[in-house]
Amino acid sequence: MQIQINSAYQPLWLPKTRYILLTGGRASSKSFSMALWACDALSRHPGWRILYTRYTMTAAEISIIPEFQDKISLLGIDGDVEVTRTNIRHKITGTDILFSGIKTSSGNQTARLKSIPKLNVFIVDEAEEFVDEAAFDTIDESIRREDAPNIVLIAMNPQTTDHWVYRRWFEGHTKYRDIDGHQVSISTHPQLTHIHTTWHVSKAHLSQDYLDKIIHLRDTQPAKYAHRFLGQWLERSEGAVYQNWIEGAFDESLPSAYGLDFGFFPDPLALVEVA
């Protein structure tokens, strides 16, 4: 079945780099396009093994796999696939999609996932929640097939610029695109294909009440609109208690007190000095 793909997502079907990053605000078709691409690969690319992950995932058969089954139906290949609680397999090509969380109730799954044989595609969905860069690297380094293209596909709503995705692929490799009067970061890193979309590409599929909500936020709270619906990176987290701080030298002549916040991995230990 022929399905019309938004031109912004065409690079998914013609990958030129190992790393592909999908960013955008809410309702920007990232997850839809990524799932459609993965399901299309089931019949298009014999012998591929695709690992689909989220940092936390419970009951993929309830929360994730039904979404993929919808895409399989759109493609008209329902009769060619086998679906279980943890994977989808094409009966003719042998290509399969494996679903797993990184952090589960039974512990961190990184060691198990990196040992899955013959993986050539690693998908990280909702990467804004994927805070463990070391876990990403461990699985990434296991994607090394010689007989198939190796692809690492990352999808996320941009958060703050201290996220490892920003540090790795944006710092020193950024241009800006004007969207609705806001400057949105686009990566120019040579090892990355960056696809950035907004709600505009999905406008025809959004309900009028949802469109009204977007427009209201655009007109009344432009900064929140830019982050939530245009995918603009934040310098500081939304809801931070202190917004107007600057970096500078501390006045050592003042009396001070200390506070300690114990962080459990992957969160850091935080020590604060207050004068």
N, C-alpha and C positions, 0 to 999 in steps of 0.2 A: 504494500500500500504506500502511495506517495503522500508524505506529510510535509507541509510547507514549514521550513525552519526560518526563524528570524535571521537575517543576514549577519547579525552580530555574533551568532553562535556557529557560523560556518567553519571557523578554525578548529572546532572540536572534531569535525569530520575529516579535516586535512591537517593533522598535527605536524608542526615543524620543530617543536622543542619537546624535551622530556617533561618539563613542568608547564602546566596550564592552570591559571588562576582565574576563577570566576568570582567577581565581586559585584556588589550593587546593593541598593536598598531593599526594603520589603516589597514583595509583589513584583520582582524583576525577572521572573522566569528562570532563575539559576537552577533550582532543584529540579524543575520540570525538564529543562533542557539536558541537564546532566543525566537524569534517569533515562530519558529517551535515548540519549547517545549510548548508554550502557546496554540498554535492551536491544537497540539496533545492532550492536556489536555481537550479540548472541548468534545471530544468523549471518552476519556479514563477515566475521573474522573467525574461521575455524581454529580451534585449539587455544584460544585466549583464556587466561584465568584472571578474573577481576575481583579484587578485594575492596568491598565497600565498607567504610568505617565511619563511625561518629565517636567522639571521645567517650560519651556515655550512651549506651543503647540498651534498652530492655525490650524484650519481646518483639523482635524484628518482624515476626509473622503477623503482628497486630499493627505496628506503627510504620513499618517501612515497606515490607514486601507487597502489601496491597497497592501501594502507589506504583510500584514497578509492574504489577500485573495490569494496571490500567494502561500503562505505556505499551505493554505486550499486546493488549487487545487493540490499541490504536494501530499497531504495526501489523495486526492480523496474523500473529504467529502463535496464538494460544495453543493450538494442537501440537506444536513442535517443541514445547518446553515442559520440563518437570519442575514442580515447585515443592520445596520442603520448608521446614521451619527456619532453616538457616541458609538456604541457597536456592538458586534458580539455574537449571542446566538445559541447554539446547540438545535435544536427542540426536540430531543429525550432525551438527558441527562439533559437539563436545565442549563448546565454550560454556563457561559457568561464571556466575556471580556469587561470591561468598559474602555474607553479612556478619559483621562483628563489631562490638564496642571495644574500645581500648581499655577503659576502666569499668569493670563489672563487679558484681557482688562477690565473685570468687577471686578478685584480685586483678592486677595489671596483666593484660593479655599480650603485651608486646613480644615476649620471647616465643610464645606459641605462634603468633601470626607471622613472624619473620621466618619461621621454619616451614611454612606452607610451600610445597614444591611448585615450581613453574609459574609463579605469579609474574605477570607482566604489566598489570594495571593496578595502581593503588589510588583509590578515591577517598578523599577526606571531605566529608560533608559537615556543615556547621563548624568550620575550622576556627571560628571565633572562640569556641569552647575548648579547642584542642590546645591546651596550655603547655603540654609537655613536649618541648622541641626535641629532646633526646629520644623520646619514643618515636616521633616522626622520623628522625634520622635513621633509627634502627631498622624500621620497616622499609623506608626509602632505599636503604643500601642493600636490601634483599631483592629489589626489583632489578634483575639483571639478565633477562633472557637474551640469548643470541639469535634465536630463530623467530622472534616477534618483536615489534616495537615496544619499548618500555615507556610507559606514560604514568605520570603522577598528576592527578587532577584534584585541585583544591577549590572548594566553594565556601564563601563566607560573606557575612555582613560585616564590613569594616568596623573595628572598634577603636581602640586607642593606638597611637603610634609607637607604644612600647611593646606591642604584640610582635612575636618573633617573625611572623609573615612580613610585617612592614619592615622590620629591621633588615631582613634577609634580602628582600626583593625591591624595596622602594628607596631606602636610603642611598643617595648618590645616583639613583636611576629613576627620576620622577619628572614627568611633564604634567601639565594641568589642562583639563578640559572644562570649558564653561558650560554648565548645565543649569538652566533657570537662574542665571546670575550668580551661581556659586562655583568656586574653583575646586574641582574634584581631581584627586591624585590618580595618575595612570602610570603604571610601571613601564620603564623602557629597558629593563634588565635583559641582556642578550640571551640568557638561558631560560627565559620565561615568555610564554604567550599569555598576555593579560586581556581578558574579556570583561568589560564593565558595562552593565546595563542598569536601567532604572524602571520605575513603574510605567513609563511611557510605552515600553515595548509590549506591555500586557494590558494596556488601557481598554482594548476591545473586549477583554475577558473579565473585567472587574465590574462589580455591581455599582449602581449609581450612588448608593449610600456610602460605599467605601471610597469612591472617587470624591464625594463631598468631604469626607473626613480628611483625605490627603490635601485637598485644596484649602480647607480651613486651616490645617496645620501650616501650610505654605504661607498663608496670608497673616497668620497671627504669631507663629513661632518659627521664623525662618531658620534659625540655627538647628532646632530639632528636626525640622523638615529636611534640611541638607544632610544630616546624619542618618536619619531613619529611612528616608525614601530616595535620597540621591546617592547614598553610600559614601559620604564624606568621612574621612578618618578624623578622630577626635584627638586633640592634644591632651585632654584630661577627660576622665570618665564622667559620663552623665551622672548627676546626683552626688558628685564629690562635695564633701563638706566645705573644703577650702578651694575656691576657684581662682582667687586673685593672687596666688603666690608666685614668687620669682626665685630663681637660683642666685645665690650670692654668698659672700663671706659672712660667717657667723661672728657676732660681737662677743668675744671671749671675756670681756670685762663684766658682762652681766651675770648675775646669779641664775642658775638654771636647774631644772629638774628633768628626770628621764622617765620615759615610758617604754615598755617592751611588749611587743605583740608576737607571741610564738606562732610561727607559721609551720604548717605540716606540708610536706612535699606534695605538689610542686610549688606551693606558695612560699614566699621568702619569709625569713625572720625579719621583723621590723623594729628598729630602735629609733626613738624620737627624742630630741632634746628641745625643751621649751624654756625660753628665757622670760 
